[in-house]
Amino acid sequence: MVDTGSEIVLVPGLWLDAGSWDEVTPALTAAGHRVHPLTMPGVGAPASASADIGIDDWVDAVVERIDDIDAPVVLVGHSGGGNVAFGAADRRPDRVARLVYVDTVPPPDGRGISEFPSVDGVVPFPGWDFFDEEDVFDIDADTRERVARGAQTVPLRVPTDPLRLRDERRFDIPATMLSGAQDEAGVRAMLAQWPTWHENVERIRSFDVVRLGTGHWPQFSSPESLSAVLRRVVEGQ
């Protein structure tokens, strides 16, 4: 169990920055937790300033924040940010009390996030039509417009760089997946179709799934619900 007053580091997914957590953090702060929403290096920068930035630099940024906090942390990663959080936990397994994956699963060693179209040497937000309906069904038109307007490019290498993992102690860190659509049985059935990912998750000593009943972006579609679930997970309820 993690006591109240936890240090919670929030890692956004691709195209998002620290502000993507703005509707989630107030309830956590009101409950006595200290939240640290991050913006990753090179987000919104042109290729001339971001071509050398890869997934390791994003992991380094999270590790730097962990090192700045004089207490164990809870790492929360949304979507591709889950890869980043897992990478940071691999580098600081003795400093991470819990990992929380928001609609994503931790990747095996050597895997990237995914491939997306690039423009002018960076990866822009591909638009809502790029994603499956089950991912976006609960985001209304106004919210879609607002989020798309604020979405920023990410460095070209970040989505496809392999994440290198070295410390086996990462599997000792308790982990919770906050799944948008699937319950635990559904998640494990899905993982069974991806043997490498399934084996990776099976090695985690404590891994549970909480179904949110949302699409892929609950911080925008259901921030109050996400806040409440995060609080319960962090507080061990």
C-alpha atoms as a printed R data frame, in Angstrom:
    type eleno elety resid chain resno       x       y       z
1   ATOM     1    CA   MET     A     1   0.000   0.000   0.000
2   ATOM     2    CA   VAL     A     2   1.168   3.530  -0.814
3   ATOM     3    CA   ASP     A     3   0.252   6.113   1.805
4   ATOM     4    CA   THR     A     4  -1.524   9.341   0.978
5   ATOM     5    CA   GLY     A     5   0.813  12.212   0.280
6   ATOM     6    CA   SER     A     6   2.477  10.311  -2.562
7   ATOM     7    CA   GLU     A     7   4.708  11.857  -5.192
8   ATOM     8    CA   ILE     A     8   3.022  11.185  -8.540
9   ATOM     9    CA   VAL     A     9   4.942  11.720 -11.782
10  ATOM    10    CA   LEU     A    10   2.620  11.998 -14.791
11  ATOM    11    CA   VAL     A    11   4.109  11.115 -18.180
12  ATOM    12    CA   PRO     A    12   2.006  12.159 -21.198
13  ATOM    13    CA   GLY     A    13   1.618  10.178 -24.378
14  ATOM    14    CA   LEU     A    14   2.680  11.310 -27.831
15  ATOM    15    CA   TRP     A    15   1.708  14.823 -28.978
16  ATOM    16    CA   LEU     A    16   0.746  15.867 -25.446
17  ATOM    17    CA   ASP     A    17   2.444  17.957 -22.798
18  ATOM    18    CA   ALA     A    18   2.113  18.548 -19.057
19  ATOM    19    CA   GLY     A    19  -1.093  20.489 -19.645
20  ATOM    20    CA   SER     A    20  -2.842  17.315 -20.816
21  ATOM    21    CA   TRP     A    21  -3.161  16.364 -17.133
22  ATOM    22    CA   ASP     A    22  -4.707  19.693 -16.069
23  ATOM    23    CA   GLU     A    23  -8.183  18.269 -15.425
24  ATOM    24    CA   VAL     A    24  -6.801  15.268 -13.535
25  ATOM    25    CA   THR     A    25  -4.354  16.853 -11.114
26  ATOM    26    CA   PRO     A    26  -6.664  19.032  -8.939
27  ATOM    27    CA   ALA     A    27  -8.419  16.065  -7.304
28  ATOM    28    CA   LEU     A    28  -5.093  14.361  -6.627
29  ATOM    29    CA   THR     A    29  -3.653  17.521  -5.119
30  ATOM    30    CA   ALA     A    30  -6.776  18.031  -3.001
31  ATOM    31    CA   ALA     A    31  -6.271  14.517  -1.623
32  ATOM    32    CA   GLY     A    32  -2.808  15.493  -0.384
33  ATOM    33    CA   HIS     A    33  -0.683  14.102  -3.194
34  ATOM    34    CA   ARG     A    34   2.078  16.033  -4.936
35  ATOM    35    CA   VAL     A    35   1.809  15.779  -8.699
36  ATOM    36    CA   HIS     A    36   4.542  16.295 -11.257
37  ATOM    37    CA   PRO     A    37   3.128  16.476 -14.807
38  ATOM    38    CA   LEU     A    38   5.892  16.481 -17.399
39  ATOM    39    CA   THR     A    39   6.516  17.781 -20.897
40  ATOM    40    CA   MET     A    40   8.985  15.654 -22.821
41  ATOM    41    CA   PRO     A    41  12.058  17.041 -24.617
42  ATOM    42    CA   GLY     A    42  11.571  18.198 -28.193
43  ATOM    43    CA   VAL     A    43   7.773  18.289 -28.102
44  ATOM    44    CA   GLY     A    44   6.633  20.981 -30.520
45  ATOM    45    CA   ALA     A    45  10.158  21.623 -31.814
46  ATOM    46    CA   PRO     A    46  11.091  21.532 -35.521
47  ATOM    47    CA   ALA     A    47  13.362  18.832 -36.898
48  ATOM    48    CA   SER     A    48  16.325  21.204 -36.756
49  ATOM    49    CA   ALA     A    49  16.031  21.228 -32.960
50  ATOM    50    CA   SER     A    50  14.709  17.715 -32.313
51  ATOM    51    CA   ALA     A    51  16.357  15.342 -34.807
52  ATOM    52    CA   ASP     A    52  18.793  14.024 -32.205
53  ATOM    53    CA   ILE     A    53  16.132  13.417 -29.538
54  ATOM    54    CA   GLY     A    54  15.095   9.810 -29.011
55  ATOM    55    CA   ILE     A    55  13.270   7.680 -26.494
56  ATOM    56    CA   ASP     A    56  16.356   7.575 -24.250
57  ATOM    57    CA   ASP     A    57  16.154  11.346 -23.852
58  ATOM    58    CA   TRP     A    58  12.532  11.067 -22.755
59  ATOM    59    CA   VAL     A    59  13.441   8.374 -20.253
60  ATOM    60    CA   ASP     A    60  16.318  10.556 -19.024
61  ATOM    61    CA   ALA     A    61  13.890  13.436 -18.417
62  ATOM    62    CA   VAL     A    62  11.708  11.257 -16.207
63  ATOM    63    CA   VAL     A    63  14.715   9.868 -14.348
64  ATOM    64    CA   GLU     A    64  15.913  13.417 -13.719
65  ATOM    65    CA   ARG     A    65  12.572  14.292 -12.144
66  ATOM    66    CA   ILE     A    66  12.654  11.127 -10.011
67  ATOM    67    CA   ASP     A    67  16.099  12.086  -8.781
68  ATOM    68    CA   ASP     A    68  14.836  15.554  -7.859
69  ATOM    69    CA   ILE     A    69  12.149  14.086  -5.566
70  ATOM    70    CA   ASP     A    70  13.293  13.025  -2.123
71  ATOM    71    CA   ALA     A    71  10.813  10.161  -1.772
72  ATOM    72    CA   PRO     A    72   9.574   7.098  -3.656
73  ATOM    73    CA   VAL     A    73   7.400   7.992  -6.623
74  ATOM    74    CA   VAL     A    74   4.373   6.615  -8.414
75  ATOM    75    CA   LEU     A    75   4.966   6.724 -12.173
76  ATOM    76    CA   VAL     A    76   1.885   7.160 -14.365
77  ATOM    77    CA   GLY     A    77   2.252   6.834 -18.126
78  ATOM    78    CA   HIS     A    78  -0.462   7.388 -20.712
79  ATOM    79    CA   SER     A    79  -0.253   5.503 -24.018
80  ATOM    80    CA   GLY     A    80   3.324   5.818 -25.337
81  ATOM    81    CA   GLY     A    81   4.208   7.474 -22.060
82  ATOM    82    CA   GLY     A    82   3.864   4.015 -20.538
83  ATOM    83    CA   ASN     A    83   6.999   2.959 -22.443
84  ATOM    84    CA   VAL     A    84   8.803   5.973 -21.049
85  ATOM    85    CA   ALA     A    85   7.651   5.253 -17.499
86  ATOM    86    CA   PHE     A    86   8.747   1.609 -17.746
87  ATOM    87    CA   GLY     A    87  12.135   2.735 -19.049
88  ATOM    88    CA   ALA     A    88  12.556   5.143 -16.143
89  ATOM    89    CA   ALA     A    89  11.536   2.454 -13.647
90  ATOM    90    CA   ASP     A    90  14.162   0.170 -15.183
91  ATOM    91    CA   ARG     A    91  16.795   2.789 -14.372
92  ATOM    92    CA   ARG     A    92  15.503   3.602 -10.889
93  ATOM    93    CA   PRO     A    93  13.720   0.451  -9.647
94  ATOM    94    CA   ASP     A    94  14.530   1.277  -6.029
95  ATOM    95    CA   ARG     A    95  12.838   4.698  -6.308
96  ATOM    96    CA   VAL     A    96   9.528   3.697  -7.906
97  ATOM    97    CA   ALA     A    97   6.766   2.526  -5.563
98  ATOM    98    CA   ARG     A    98   4.211   1.737  -8.281
99  ATOM    99    CA   LEU     A    99   3.710   1.954 -12.024
100 ATOM   100    CA   VAL     A   100   0.344   2.908 -13.513
101 ATOM   101    CA   TYR     A   101  -0.306   2.435 -17.223
102 ATOM   102    CA   VAL     A   102  -3.195   4.446 -18.656
103 ATOM   103    CA   ASP     A   103  -4.610   2.353 -21.516
104 ATOM   104    CA   THR     A   104  -1.267   0.822 -22.436
105 ATOM   105    CA   VAL     A   105   0.904  -2.112 -21.435
106 ATOM   106    CA   PRO     A   106   4.626  -2.182 -20.618
107 ATOM   107    CA   PRO     A   107   6.731  -3.161 -23.634
108 ATOM   108    CA   PRO     A   108   9.353  -5.894 -23.879
109 ATOM   109    CA   ASP     A   109  13.014  -4.986 -24.208
110 ATOM   110    CA   GLY     A   110  13.921  -3.573 -27.604
111 ATOM   111    CA   ARG     A   111  10.435  -2.530 -28.666
112 ATOM   112    CA   GLY     A   112   9.270   0.907 -29.747
113 ATOM   113    CA   ILE     A   113   5.945   2.675 -29.311
114 ATOM   114    CA   SER     A   114   4.542   2.549 -32.855
115 ATOM   115    CA   GLU     A   115   4.923   4.055 -36.318
116 ATOM   116    CA   PHE     A   116   3.092   7.192 -37.408
117 ATOM   117    CA   PRO     A   117   3.345   9.384 -40.514
118 ATOM   118    CA   SER     A   118   6.044  12.031 -40.421
119 ATOM   119    CA   VAL     A   119   6.031  15.521 -41.925
120 ATOM   120    CA   ASP     A   120   9.126  17.692 -42.323
121 ATOM   121    CA   GLY     A   121  11.194  15.442 -40.085
122 ATOM   122    CA   VAL     A   122   8.801  15.339 -37.120
123 ATOM   123    CA   VAL     A   123   5.690  13.346 -36.212
124 ATOM   124    CA   PRO     A   124   2.515  15.475 -36.027
125 ATOM   125    CA   PHE     A   125  -0.757  14.449 -34.433
126 ATOM   126    CA   PRO     A   126  -2.360  12.331 -37.193
127 ATOM   127    CA   GLY     A   127  -5.938  13.404 -36.473
128 ATOM   128    CA   TRP     A   128  -8.787  11.596 -34.780
129 ATOM   129    CA   ASP     A   129  -9.745   9.636 -37.909
130 ATOM   130    CA   PHE     A   130  -6.429   7.800 -37.665
131 ATOM   131    CA   PHE     A   131  -7.606   5.957 -34.544
132 ATOM   132    CA   ASP     A   132 -10.173   3.192 -34.069
133 ATOM   133    CA   GLU     A   133 -13.669   4.222 -33.005
134 ATOM   134    CA   GLU     A   134 -13.316   2.382 -29.685
135 ATOM   135    CA   ASP     A   135 -10.417   4.720 -28.863
136 ATOM   136    CA   VAL     A   136 -12.250   7.984 -29.533
137 ATOM   137    CA   PHE     A   137 -15.978   7.256 -29.138
138 ATOM   138    CA   ASP     A   138 -16.282   9.189 -25.864
139 ATOM   139    CA   ILE     A   139 -14.539  12.410 -26.934
140 ATOM   140    CA   ASP     A   140 -17.070  15.035 -27.975
141 ATOM   141    CA   ALA     A   141 -16.563  17.403 -30.900
142 ATOM   142    CA   ASP     A   142 -15.539  20.407 -28.806
143 ATOM   143    CA   THR     A   143 -12.975  18.377 -26.881
144 ATOM   144    CA   ARG     A   144 -11.599  16.862 -30.075
145 ATOM   145    CA   GLU     A   145 -11.125  20.302 -31.543
146 ATOM   146    CA   ARG     A   146  -9.473  21.634 -28.373
147 ATOM   147    CA   VAL     A   147  -7.088  18.713 -27.974
148 ATOM   148    CA   ALA     A   148  -6.164  18.608 -31.658
149 ATOM   149    CA   ARG     A   149  -5.507  22.348 -31.604
150 ATOM   150    CA   GLY     A   150  -3.125  21.945 -28.678
151 ATOM   151    CA   ALA     A   151  -1.431  18.768 -29.929
152 ATOM   152    CA   GLN     A   152   2.243  19.198 -30.734
153 ATOM   153    CA   THR     A   153   4.733  17.375 -32.904
154 ATOM   154    CA   VAL     A   154   7.122  14.843 -31.411
155 ATOM   155    CA   PRO     A   155  10.704  14.123 -32.473
156 ATOM   156    CA   LEU     A   156  10.932  11.719 -35.393
157 ATOM   157    CA   ARG     A   157  12.877   9.031 -33.550
158 ATOM   158    CA   VAL     A   158  10.804   8.836 -30.383
159 ATOM   159    CA   PRO     A   159   7.898   6.614 -31.552
160 ATOM   160    CA   THR     A   160  10.142   3.995 -33.198
161 ATOM   161    CA   ASP     A   161  13.333   3.977 -31.114
162 ATOM   162    CA   PRO     A   162  13.783   0.644 -29.304
163 ATOM   163    CA   LEU     A   163  13.447   0.890 -25.541
164 ATOM   164    CA   ARG     A   164  16.445  -0.791 -23.916
165 ATOM   165    CA   LEU     A   165  15.750  -2.400 -20.543
166 ATOM   166    CA   ARG     A   166  18.474  -3.799 -18.297
167 ATOM   167    CA   ASP     A   167  17.489  -4.141 -14.649
168 ATOM   168    CA   GLU     A   168  15.398  -7.197 -13.805
169 ATOM   169    CA   ARG     A   169  14.197  -5.464 -10.639
170 ATOM   170    CA   ARG     A   170  11.698  -3.594 -12.795
171 ATOM   171    CA   PHE     A   171   9.517  -6.699 -12.579
172 ATOM   172    CA   ASP     A   172   9.324  -6.357  -8.793
173 ATOM   173    CA   ILE     A   173   7.531  -2.990  -9.005
174 ATOM   174    CA   PRO     A   174   3.729  -3.354  -8.532
175 ATOM   175    CA   ALA     A   175   1.888  -2.295 -11.671
176 ATOM   176    CA   THR     A   176  -1.695  -1.419 -12.544
177 ATOM   177    CA   MET     A   177  -3.149  -0.999 -15.996
178 ATOM   178    CA   LEU     A   178  -6.097   1.372 -16.288
179 ATOM   179    CA   SER     A   179  -7.771  -0.120 -19.346
180 ATOM   180    CA   GLY     A   180 -10.241   1.902 -21.337
181 ATOM   181    CA   ALA     A   181 -12.458  -0.852 -22.709
182 ATOM   182    CA   GLN     A   182 -11.262  -4.214 -21.402
183 ATOM   183    CA   ASP     A   183 -11.490  -5.837 -18.003
184 ATOM   184    CA   GLU     A   184  -8.621  -7.963 -16.722
185 ATOM   185    CA   ALA     A   185  -9.792 -11.094 -18.525
186 ATOM   186    CA   GLY     A   186 -10.066  -9.156 -21.777
187 ATOM   187    CA   VAL     A   187  -6.626  -7.619 -21.376
188 ATOM   188    CA   ARG     A   188  -5.014 -10.967 -20.667
189 ATOM   189    CA   ALA     A   189  -6.814 -12.526 -23.652
190 ATOM   190    CA   MET     A   190  -5.492  -9.719 -25.832
191 ATOM   191    CA   LEU     A   191  -1.967 -10.178 -24.506
192 ATOM   192    CA   ALA     A   192  -2.155 -13.889 -25.226
193 ATOM   193    CA   GLN     A   193  -2.209 -12.926 -28.919
194 ATOM   194    CA   TRP     A   194   1.057 -11.017 -28.508
195 ATOM   195    CA   PRO     A   195   3.402 -13.621 -26.997
196 ATOM   196    CA   THR     A   196   6.355 -11.307 -26.384
197 ATOM   197    CA   TRP     A   197   4.220  -8.731 -24.578
198 ATOM   198    CA   HIS     A   198   2.374 -11.464 -22.704
199 ATOM   199    CA   GLU     A   199   5.624 -12.971 -21.441
200 ATOM   200    CA   ASN     A   200   6.822  -9.539 -20.373
201 ATOM   201    CA   VAL     A   201   3.668  -8.797 -18.361
202 ATOM   202    CA   GLU     A   202   3.660 -12.270 -16.838
203 ATOM   203    CA   ARG     A   203   7.079 -11.555 -15.355
204 ATOM   204    CA   ILE     A   204   5.718  -8.601 -13.361
205 ATOM   205    CA   ARG     A   205   5.240  -9.863  -9.820
206 ATOM   206    CA   SER     A   206   2.055  -7.855  -9.212
207 ATOM   207    CA   PHE     A   207   0.037  -6.699 -12.229
208 ATOM   208    CA   ASP     A   208  -3.667  -5.911 -12.094
209 ATOM   209    CA   VAL     A   209  -6.170  -4.301 -14.434
210 ATOM   210    CA   VAL     A   210  -8.869  -1.732 -13.684
211 ATOM   211    CA   ARG     A   211 -11.445  -1.115 -16.390
212 ATOM   212    CA   LEU     A   212 -12.329   2.544 -16.894
213 ATOM   213    CA   GLY     A   213 -15.081   2.091 -19.483
214 ATOM   214    CA   THR     A   214 -13.619   4.872 -21.621
215 ATOM   215    CA   GLY     A   215 -11.719   5.321 -24.834
216 ATOM   216    CA   HIS     A   216  -7.985   5.833 -25.085
217 ATOM   217    CA   TRP     A   217  -7.876   9.403 -23.716
218 ATOM   218    CA   PRO     A   218  -9.718   9.385 -20.357
219 ATOM   219    CA   GLN     A   219  -7.834  12.487 -19.185
220 ATOM   220    CA   PHE     A   220  -9.950  14.383 -21.729
221 ATOM   221    CA   SER     A   221 -13.182  12.388 -21.880
222 ATOM   222    CA   SER     A   222 -13.563  11.436 -18.193
223 ATOM   223    CA   PRO     A   223 -10.996  13.314 -16.096
224 ATOM   224    CA   GLU     A   224 -12.970  13.102 -12.856
225 ATOM   225    CA   SER     A   225 -13.324   9.337 -13.192
226 ATOM   226    CA   LEU     A   226  -9.647   8.948 -14.059
227 ATOM   227    CA   SER     A   227  -8.674  11.069 -11.057
228 ATOM   228    CA   ALA     A   228 -10.798   8.978  -8.728
229 ATOM   229    CA   VAL     A   229  -9.387   5.694 -10.008
230 ATOM   230    CA   LEU     A   230  -5.832   6.989  -9.877
231 ATOM   231    CA   ARG     A   231  -6.361   8.081  -6.311
232 ATOM   232    CA   ARG     A   232  -7.684   4.655  -5.311
233 ATOM   233    CA   VAL     A   233  -4.744   2.899  -6.962
234 ATOM   234    CA   VAL     A   234  -2.155   5.235  -5.482
235 ATOM   235    CA   GLU     A   235  -3.654   4.941  -2.017
236 ATOM   236    CA   GLY     A   236  -3.939   1.171  -2.268
237 ATOM   237    CA   GLN     A   237  -7.718   1.100  -1.874
